[in-house]
Amino acid sequence: MNEELKRMALVGNDEQLAGIYNSDYINIDGNEIHKTAIIHDNVKLGKGNVIGAHTVIGSNGEMRKPKYFKGTVRGFQRSFKGLVIIGDNNVISELVTIQCPKEEGQVTVIGDDNIIMAHSHVGHDAKIGNECEICTGTIIGGYTTILDGAIIKLGCTIRNRVTVGIDSLVGMGSVVIKDVLDGATVYGNPAK
């Protein structure tokens, strides 16, 4: 995907370049991606996704005292080797961050037909199923699993290593520190 952006940037035709840079979104492999979004090489995208402005997908996760491999780029350690896999027909709004896992062979997964609203964060090794709604300002910790049809309302924090069940609802502003059962509605701090 990044190769496609590089190839377009090298086109010598001024009209084609003007068309690209006068448009907010660029269609790459069947996905509408805002020109300010950063999508790292370790990301695999399905089709029909819309990715908003200033979104970053595939950056390193944050971990306590990780053992970095040698090599830096401007002081930044790019040692995380995992992948981010995003399915089809997702809307990932502006200013969303989705992190990759540290270990090779591990994945952060976003399924199909989800909406992840602005200013949300999906931590490394997280798994989001299908047809989920992640509302504005939600933080999903690393190794968290959000199952199909879950709705997480505005400004929630989902602790790392928690599972949010199928068709469950997490109320606005909640802090989830325990697993949420399938079909349950929880809210509060801590969510009950």
C-alpha positions in Angstrom: 0.0 0.0 0.0 2.7 2.5 0.9 4.4 1.5 -2.4 1.2 2.7 -4.2 1.4 6.1 -2.5 5.1 6.4 -3.4 4.4 5.5 -7.0 1.6 8.1 -7.3 3.9 10.7 -5.8 6.5 10.0 -8.5 4.1 10.6 -11.4 5.4 13.3 -13.6 1.9 14.4 -14.8 1.1 17.7 -12.9 -2.7 17.2 -13.5 -2.7 13.8 -12.0 -0.7 15.1 -8.9 -3.1 18.0 -8.6 -6.0 15.6 -8.6 -4.5 13.6 -5.9 -3.6 16.5 -3.6 -6.8 18.4 -4.2 -8.7 15.4 -2.9 -8.9 14.6 0.8 -9.2 10.9 0.2 -7.2 8.6 -2.1 -8.5 5.3 -3.3 -5.9 2.6 -2.7 -6.8 -1.0 -3.4 -10.5 -0.4 -2.9 -10.1 1.6 0.3 -10.7 5.4 0.8 -7.8 6.6 2.8 -7.3 10.2 3.9 -4.1 11.7 2.6 -2.9 12.5 6.1 -3.4 9.0 7.5 -0.3 6.9 8.3 -0.6 3.2 7.5 2.6 1.2 8.2 3.9 -1.6 6.0 2.8 -4.2 8.6 -0.9 -3.5 7.9 -3.1 -5.7 5.7 -6.4 -4.1 4.6 -9.4 -5.7 3.1 -11.7 -3.7 0.8 -14.3 -1.0 1.2 -12.7 0.6 4.3 -12.7 4.3 5.0 -9.8 5.7 7.0 -10.0 9.2 8.3 -7.6 12.1 8.7 -4.5 11.7 10.9 -5.2 8.1 11.8 -2.2 6.0 12.5 -2.4 2.2 11.9 0.4 -0.3 12.6 2.6 1.7 15.0 4.4 0.1 17.8 2.4 -0.7 20.9 3.6 0.4 24.3 4.9 -2.3 26.7 6.6 -2.2 30.0 10.4 -2.7 29.5 10.3 -4.3 26.0 13.5 -5.9 24.8 14.2 -3.9 21.6 16.1 -5.2 18.7 19.1 -3.2 17.6 18.5 -0.4 15.1 16.8 2.9 15.3 15.3 5.5 13.0 15.9 8.9 14.5 16.0 7.4 17.9 12.7 5.5 17.4 13.0 1.8 17.9 11.1 0.0 15.2 11.4 -3.5 16.6 7.8 -4.6 16.8 7.2 -7.4 14.3 3.5 -8.2 14.5 0.7 -7.4 12.0 -2.5 -5.4 11.9 -5.2 -7.1 9.9 -8.3 -5.1 9.0 -11.2 -6.7 7.2 -13.8 -5.2 4.9 -16.2 -2.2 5.1 -14.9 -0.6 8.3 -15.1 3.1 9.0 -12.1 4.2 11.0 -12.6 7.9 11.7 -10.0 10.6 12.2 -7.3 10.6 14.9 -7.7 6.9 15.6 -4.6 4.8 16.6 -4.3 1.1 16.1 -1.1 -0.6 17.3 0.7 -3.7 16.2 2.0 -6.5 18.4 5.6 -6.8 19.4 6.1 -10.5 18.4 6.3 -11.8 14.9 3.2 -14.0 14.1 1.0 -12.0 16.5 -1.8 -9.8 15.2 -4.1 -7.0 16.1 -7.4 -7.7 14.3 -10.3 -5.5 13.2 -13.0 -7.7 11.6 -15.7 -6.5 9.1 -18.4 -3.8 9.1 -17.2 -2.0 12.3 -17.1 1.7 13.1 -14.3 3.1 15.2 -15.0 6.7 15.9 -12.7 9.7 16.3 -10.0 9.9 19.0 -10.2 6.2 19.8 -7.3 3.9 20.5 -6.9 0.1 19.9 -4.0 -1.4 21.7 -1.5 -4.0 20.5 -2.8 -7.6 20.2 -6.4 -6.5 20.5 -9.2 -8.3 18.6 -12.4 -6.6 17.4 -15.0 -8.8 15.8 -17.7 -7.8 13.3 -20.4 -5.2 13.3 -19.0 -3.5 16.5 -19.4 0.2 17.3 -16.5 1.8 19.2 -17.6 5.4 20.0 -15.6 8.6 20.2 -12.8 8.7 22.7 -12.7 5.0 23.7 -9.5 3.4 24.8 -9.1 -0.4 24.2 -6.2 -1.9 26.0 -3.7 -4.4 24.7 -4.8 -8.1 24.4 -8.4 -7.1 24.7 -11.2 -8.9 22.8 -14.3 -7.2 21.6 -16.8 -9.8 20.2 -19.3 -9.4 17.4 -22.0 -6.8 17.7 -20.6 -5.1 20.9 -21.4 -1.4 21.3 -19.0 0.6 23.4 -20.3 4.1 23.9 -18.5 7.5 24.3 -15.4 7.9 26.3 -15.0 4.3 27.7 -11.8 2.7 28.9 -11.5 -1.1 28.4 -8.7 -2.5 30.5 -6.1 -4.8 28.8 -6.8 -8.5 28.7 -10.6 -8.2 29.1 -13.3 -9.7 26.8 -16.4 -7.7 25.9 -19.1 -10.2 24.9 -21.3 -10.7 21.8 -24.0 -8.0 21.4 -23.1 -6.4 24.7 -23.4 -2.7 25.5 -20.9 -0.7 27.5 -22.5 2.6 28.7 -21.0 6.1 28.2 -17.9 6.9 30.2 -17.5 3.4 31.7 -14.3 1.8 32.9 -14.4 -1.9 32.2 -12.0 -4.0 34.4 -13.7 -7.4 34.2 -15.1 -9.5 31.3 -18.5 -8.5 30.0 -20.9 -11.3 29.4 -22.7 -11.8 26.0 -25.8 -9.6 25.7 -25.0 -7.8 29.0 -25.4 -4.0 29.5 -22.8 -2.5 31.9 -21.9 1.0 32.9 -20.1 3.0 35.6 -16.6 3.1 37.1 -16.0 0.2 37.5 -18.6 -1.0 35.0 -21.2 -3.3 36.5 
